[in-house]
């Protein structure tokens, strides 16, 4: 009776290990990882350049003795958001929580549209968040090794309820533009005949 119980425990452990694809239990050099093993391919990654400039409140006394509120831009924080193209991603940079929500991805043309939502974090452990605003970025994905880089640009400045600036955001990289050709030559521009 005692050995009978250990026999069934061993069978149960081996069955669970086989279903989880343990390398020591591979049959004919193949892991038995179940029917969903082939579908666990990771989604492609995207890189989104980001520049955040927050504002700090300063109280300044003017010549007449009045105290005036001024908002001064703090040194900007630049970062590259690295996330999956088809999933919602969360990023924590400085005192901000950024959520990227994919809206549209055209694989054939390489067009990509995403929405970035910004939250400011407060508290000792930064567990309190306040929604600031969102930015929608339209662009094109360019392949770079194993990931894609977003080429498209959007900028936004967010204010609080009182109209004071809270955050300035620049997302993406600008599209390369064709060089500007003047309509008139320099000689024609200098002459007064036109």
Number of C-alpha atoms within 10 A of each C-alpha: 6 6 8 8 9 11 11 11 12 11 11 12 10 14 12 12 17 19 13 14 17 14 13 10 17 14 11 6 9 10 17 17 15 11 7 8 11 8 7 7 8 7 11 13 15 22 21 21 19 18 15 19 16 21 18 12 13 12 11 12 11 9 7 6 8 10 12 10 12 13 14 13 14 12 10 14 13 14 14 14 20 17 19 18 23 16 14 15 16 15 14 13 14 11 13 21 18 19 17 23 18 19 16 14 17 11 9 6 9 14 17 20 19 19 17 18 17 22 18 20 19 13 8 7 7 12 8 11 15 12 13 16 16 17 18 19 22 19 22 19 23 15 12 10 7 8 16 20 21 25 22 21 18 16 14 14 15 17 15 11 9 6 8 14 19 20 23 17 19 17 25 22 16 12 12 8 6 6 6 6 7 8 8 10 9 9 7 11 12 10 8 6 6 7
